[in-house]
Amino acid sequence: MTAASVLRSTAGRSLWPTAAWFWALQFAVLNPLLAVLLVALYDATPTQLGLTLGAYNIGGFIASLVIPATADRSGDYLRPLLICGICGVAMIIALAVTTALPVALLALVLLGGPPGVGSTLLFAQLRHDGASPSRVIRTRAIVSFAWVVGPPLATACTGAFGNGSALWLLAGIGVVNVATALLLLRGLHRGASEAGPQVPHPPMLAQLRGWGRWGTVSAFLVLQVTNIATVTVTTLFVTVQMHAPVLWAGFILGAAALMEIPALLIIGRLHTRMAARTLILISCVVGVAYYALAAAAQNPWQLLILQPLNAWFFATVAGVGLTVFQDVFPSPGLASGLFTNTRRIGAVLSGLLIAALAVFPDTYRAVYTAAAILVAVVLVGYAVAAYPRRANVTGADAQ
């Protein structure tokens, strides 16, 4: 093997991790700063801010459904990825050259939705290429790491160089995303002659039928709700009900985010020897234990030492959950898009859950208690659904 071929092989292996990192980093930087930028650069009032963010999120929701489903028809996820990258750069340019909030709103709604689908398309292409579940989970760990680095990077940049510098940072990330999409496309064309025949997928409406499929979607939606709701109230739980300094909340949330990455890597290795449903059942047991113990915690240090349980639970939901959707829904784009939207819809439902629990005197503690109950319900339902399949397999491992 020549030095040139070794270099190409090394570059090829690093291309996917690089693409996953920068696509996730783009929104790990943008999301914490978007509200600040709208106020600082466009003088948005609180009402205008809320309406703009709402419109932006609706556009992202629609894009995350339409673009992957459209890509499924052709089985091509990298050309749409390139278009999404170009839209991301165009959005930043539009935000940089205007000082009018209506123009910024149009840029966010029309150009801001597609870039949010980048990671979804990457996971769809991985599935389309026949990547193993462990590789999908390892790639998901890279996404998690980008979300650990992104918010501090965003705040450090704006703190040192001003709010406008965030647009330069985002533009640079967007250019890298376009470049990685082009390189991935080039690699796809180079390997096209070696690809086997493509297996046609059932029509999308046919894939959306069946109680089992919607049971899976509902289960992971509930699991996402529990995570989002408890993360949302963690700071208030620590400061209001535990009467501790807010710094403790930062330690707790940071510990959970950091521990999620090694948890994903370990789970990816376990997935090569253990069935997805077994990992999910174990994770639900861990989740019930975490939420129940957190609800009983009286001091922030107790909540801190529970974070390995939290990290393991959510890493399984985020990593194994994606592979489960890719098994349940044959079209890779549809599978990844639906899984992404369990997080989006979960964010809405978590707000409703917190509002409903406001009738309790210890509202934030009640959120953890409700989360334990909800995960227990999913655990029982998932175990009951998995049992008949185990019982029908004789003389073989049901995986």
C-alpha positions in Angstrom: 0.0 0.0 0.0 1.5 3.3 -1.1 1.7 6.4 1.2 -0.9 8.1 -1.0 -3.4 5.3 -0.5 -2.8 5.3 3.2 -3.4 9.0 3.3 -6.6 8.6 1.4 -7.8 5.8 3.6 -7.0 7.8 6.8 -8.8 10.9 5.3 -11.8 8.7 4.4 -12.1 7.3 7.9 -11.9 10.8 9.5 -14.4 12.4 7.0 -17.5 11.0 8.6 -16.6 12.0 12.2 -15.6 15.4 11.0 -18.9 15.9 9.2 -20.9 14.7 12.2 -18.9 17.0 14.5 -19.3 20.2 12.5 -23.0 19.6 11.6 -23.8 19.2 15.3 -21.5 22.1 16.2 -23.3 24.5 13.9 -26.5 24.3 16.0 -24.7 23.8 19.3 -23.3 27.3 18.7 -26.4 28.8 17.1 -29.1 27.7 19.5 -27.7 29.2 22.7 -27.0 32.5 20.9 -30.0 32.9 18.7 -32.2 34.8 21.2 -29.2 37.0 22.1 -28.5 37.8 18.5 -32.1 38.7 17.7 -32.1 41.2 20.5 -28.6 42.6 20.1 -28.5 42.8 16.3 -32.1 43.4 15.4 -33.6 45.1 18.5 -36.3 42.4 18.9 -38.8 43.0 21.7 -39.8 40.0 23.9 -43.0 39.5 21.8 -41.1 39.7 18.5 -38.4 37.3 20.0 -41.0 34.7 20.9 -42.8 34.9 17.6 -39.5 34.7 15.6 -38.2 31.7 17.6 -41.6 30.0 17.2 -41.6 30.5 13.4 -38.0 29.3 13.2 -38.8 26.1 15.1 -41.9 25.4 13.0 -39.8 25.8 9.9 -37.2 23.4 11.3 -39.9 20.9 12.2 -41.4 20.9 8.7 -37.9 20.6 7.1 -37.0 17.7 9.3 -40.1 15.8 8.0 -40.1 16.8 4.3 -36.4 16.7 3.4 -35.5 13.2 4.7 -38.7 11.8 3.3 -38.0 13.3 -0.1 -34.4 12.0 0.0 -35.8 8.5 0.7 -37.5 8.5 -2.8 -34.1 8.7 -4.6 -32.0 7.0 -1.9 -29.7 10.0 -2.2 -29.0 11.7 1.1 -25.7 13.5 0.3 -27.0 15.9 -2.4 -29.8 17.1 0.0 -27.0 17.4 2.6 -25.0 19.7 0.3 -28.1 21.8 -0.3 -28.7 22.1 3.4 -25.1 23.2 3.9 -25.5 25.9 1.2 -28.7 27.1 2.9 -26.9 27.3 6.2 -24.2 29.6 4.7 -26.8 31.7 2.9 -28.7 32.1 6.2 -25.6 33.5 7.9 -24.9 35.8 5.0 -28.5 37.1 5.2 -28.3 37.7 8.9 -25.0 39.5 8.6 -26.0 41.9 5.9 -29.4 43.0 7.3 -30.4 45.0 10.3 -34.1 44.5 9.8 -35.9 41.9 11.9 -38.4 40.9 9.2 -35.6 40.1 6.8 -33.8 38.1 9.6 -37.1 36.3 10.2 -37.5 35.3 6.6 -33.9 34.1 6.5 -34.4 32.0 9.6 -37.7 30.5 8.4 -36.8 29.9 4.7 -33.0 29.1 5.1 -32.7 28.0 8.7 -34.8 24.9 8.6 -32.7 22.8 6.1 -29.4 23.1 8.0 -31.1 21.6 11.0 -31.6 18.4 9.0 -27.9 17.9 8.3 -27.3 15.4 11.2 -30.5 13.5 10.3 -29.3 13.1 6.7 -25.9 11.9 7.8 -27.5 9.2 10.0 -29.8 8.3 7.1 -26.8 7.9 4.8 -25.0 5.7 7.3 -28.0 3.4 7.5 -28.4 3.5 3.7 -24.7 2.4 3.5 -25.3 -0.5 5.8 -23.5 0.9 8.8 -23.6 -1.3 12.0 -25.7 -0.1 15.0 -22.4 0.3 16.9 -21.1 2.7 14.3 -24.3 4.7 14.4 -24.0 5.0 18.2 -20.3 6.0 18.0 -21.3 8.8 15.5 -24.0 9.9 17.9 -21.3 10.2 20.6 -19.5 12.7 18.3 -22.7 14.7 18.1 -23.0 14.7 21.9 -19.4 15.9 22.2 -20.1 18.8 19.8 -23.0 19.8 22.1 -20.7 19.8 25.1 -18.2 22.1 23.3 -20.6 24.3 21.4 -22.3 26.4 24.1 -19.0 27.4 25.9 -17.4 28.1 22.5 -20.3 30.3 21.5 -20.3 32.3 24.8 -16.5 32.6 24.8 -16.5 34.0 21.2 -19.2 36.6 21.8 -17.7 37.5 25.2 -14.3 38.1 23.7 -15.2 39.6 20.3 -18.8 40.8 20.6 -22.1 39.4 19.4 -21.4 40.0 15.7 -18.4 37.6 15.9 -20.8 34.7 16.3 -21.9 35.1 12.7 -18.3 34.8 11.5 -17.9 31.6 13.6 -21.1 30.2 12.2 -20.1 31.1 8.7 -16.8 29.2 9.1 -18.6 26.2 10.4 -21.1 26.4 7.5 -18.3 26.4 5.0 -16.8 23.3 6.5 -20.2 21.6 6.3 -20.4 22.4 2.6 -16.9 21.1 2.1 -17.5 17.8 3.9 -20.8 17.3 2.0 -18.8 17.7 -1.3 -16.1 15.3 -0.1 -18.7 12.7 0.9 -20.4 13.1 -2.5 -17.1 12.6 -4.2 -16.5 9.4 -2.1 -20.0 8.2 -3.0 -19.3 8.6 -6.7 -16.0 6.8 -6.4 -17.5 3.8 -4.7 -20.7 3.7 -6.8 -19.4 1.0 -9.0 -18.8 -1.3 -6.0 -22.3 -0.8 -4.6 -24.8 -3.6 -4.7 -28.3 -3.4 -6.0 -30.5 -1.0 -4.0 -33.4 -2.6 -2.1 -36.7 -0.6 -2.7 -38.4 0.6 0.4 -42.2 0.3 1.0 -44.2 3.4 0.4 -44.1 5.9 3.3 -47.7 5.6 4.2 -47.3 1.8 4.5 -44.4 2.3 6.8 -46.5 4.6 9.0 -49.2 1.9 9.6 -49.2 -0.5 12.5 -49.7 -0.2 16.2 -46.3 -1.7 16.9 -44.5 1.1 15.0 -46.5 3.8 16.7 -46.0 2.1 20.0 -42.3 2.5 19.5 -42.6 6.1 18.5 -44.8 6.8 21.6 -42.4 5.0 24.0 -39.4 7.0 22.9 -41.5 10.2 22.8 -42.3 9.6 26.5 -38.7 8.9 27.3 -37.6 12.1 25.6 -40.3 14.0 27.6 -38.9 12.8 30.9 -35.3 13.8 30.0 -36.3 17.3 28.7 -38.6 18.0 31.6 -36.1 17.1 34.3 -33.2 18.9 32.6 -35.5 22.0 32.3 -36.3 22.1 36.0 -32.9 21.1 37.3 -31.6 24.6 38.0 -34.9 25.5 39.7 -34.9 22.3 41.7 -31.4 23.0 43.0 -31.9 26.7 43.8 -35.6 26.9 44.8 -36.2 23.6 46.5 -32.7 22.7 47.7 -31.8 26.3 48.5 -28.3 25.7 47.0 -26.2 28.1 44.8 -26.9 28.0 41.1 -23.3 26.8 40.5 -24.4 23.4 41.6 -26.9 23.1 38.8 -24.1 23.9 36.3 -22.0 21.1 37.8 -24.9 18.6 37.6 -25.9 19.4 34.0 -22.3 19.5 32.9 -21.5 16.2 34.5 -24.5 14.5 32.8 -23.4 15.9 29.4 -19.8 14.8 29.8 -20.7 11.3 31.1 -23.1 10.8 28.1 -20.2 10.5 25.7 -18.3 7.5 27.3 -21.7 6.0 28.0 -22.5 6.1 24.3 -19.2 4.5 23.4 -19.7 1.7 25.9 -23.2 1.1 24.8 -22.0 1.0 21.1 -19.6 -1.8 22.1 -22.3 -3.6 24.1 -24.7 -3.4 21.1 -22.5 -5.8 19.1 -23.2 -8.5 21.6 -26.5 -7.5 23.1 -30.0 -7.0 21.5 -31.3 -3.4 21.3 -34.5 -4.3 23.3 -32.3 -5.7 26.1 -30.3 -2.5 26.3 -33.5 -0.5 26.3 -35.1 -2.5 29.1 -31.9 -2.2 31.2 -31.9 1.5 30.4 -35.5 1.9 31.6 -34.7 0.2 34.9 -31.7 2.6 35.3 -34.0 5.6 34.3 -36.6 4.6 36.9 -33.9 4.3 39.6 -32.4 7.7 38.6 -35.6 9.7 38.6 -36.9 8.0 41.8 -33.6 8.7 43.7 -33.4 12.2 42.3 -36.9 12.9 43.5 -35.9 11.8 47.0 -32.6 13.9 47.0 -32.3 16.6 49.6 -28.9 18.0 48.7 -27.3 18.9 45.3 -24.3 16.6 45.9 -26.8 13.7 46.0 -28.1 14.7 42.6 -24.6 15.1 41.3 -23.5 11.5 42.2 -26.6 10.2 40.5 -25.6 11.6 37.1 -23.9 8.4 35.8 -27.4 6.8 35.9 -28.8 9.8 34.1 -26.1 9.7 31.5 -26.5 5.9 30.9 -30.3 6.3 30.6 -30.3 9.1 28.1 -27.3 7.7 26.1 -29.3 4.6 25.5 -32.4 6.6 24.5 -30.4 8.8 22.1 -28.1 6.1 20.7 -29.9 2.8 20.7 -33.2 4.6 20.1 -32.0 5.8 16.7 -31.0 2.3 15.6 -34.4 1.0 16.8 -36.2 3.5 14.6 -33.9 2.6 11.7 -34.9 -1.1 12.2 -38.6 -0.3 12.5 -38.9 2.1 9.6 -37.1 0.8 6.4 -36.6 4.2 4.8 -33.5 5.7 6.5 -34.6 9.3 6.1 -38.0 8.7 7.5 -36.6 6.7 10.4 -34.0 9.4 11.3 -36.5 12.2 10.8 -39.1 10.7 13.0 -36.6 10.0 15.7 -35.3 13.6 15.6 -38.9 14.9 15.9 -39.5 12.8 19.1 -37.1 15.3 20.6 -38.9 18.3 19.1 -42.4 17.2 20.1 -41.0 16.0 23.5 -39.9 19.6 24.2 -43.5 20.8 23.7 -45.0 18.0 25.8 -42.5 18.5 28.6 -43.6 22.1 29.0 -47.2 20.9 29.4 -46.1 18.3 31.9 -44.3 20.9 34.0 -47.4 23.2 33.8 -49.7 20.3 34.9 -47.6 19.6 37.9 -47.6 23.2 39.1 -50.6 22.2 41.4 -48.1 20.4 43.6 -46.3 22.3 46.3 -42.9 20.8 45.4 -43.4 21.2 41.6 -39.9 20.5 40.6 -39.5 17.4 42.8 -42.9 16.3 41.4 -41.4 16.4 37.8 -38.8 13.8 38.8 -41.5 11.7 40.4 -43.7 11.9 37.3 -40.7 11.0 35.2 -40.0 7.9 37.2 -43.6 6.8 36.8 -43.6 7.5 33.0 -40.4 5.5 32.5 -41.8 2.6 34.6 -44.9 2.6 32.3 -42.7 2.4 29.2 -40.6 -0.3 30.9 -43.7 -2.5 31.5 -45.1 -1.8 28.0 -41.8 -2.5 26.3 -41.3 -5.7 28.3 -44.8 -7.0 27.5 -44.3 -6.2 23.8 -40.9 -7.9 23.7 -42.0 -11.1 25.5 -44.1 -12.7 22.7 -41.2 -12.4 20.3 -38.9 -14.1 22.8 -41.4 -16.8 23.4 -41.8 -17.5 19.7 -38.1 -18.1 19.2 -37.2 -21.6 20.1 -33.7 -23.0 20.1 -32.2 -19.6 19.1 -31.1 -16.4 20.5 -33.9 -13.8 20.0 -31.3 -11.1 19.9 
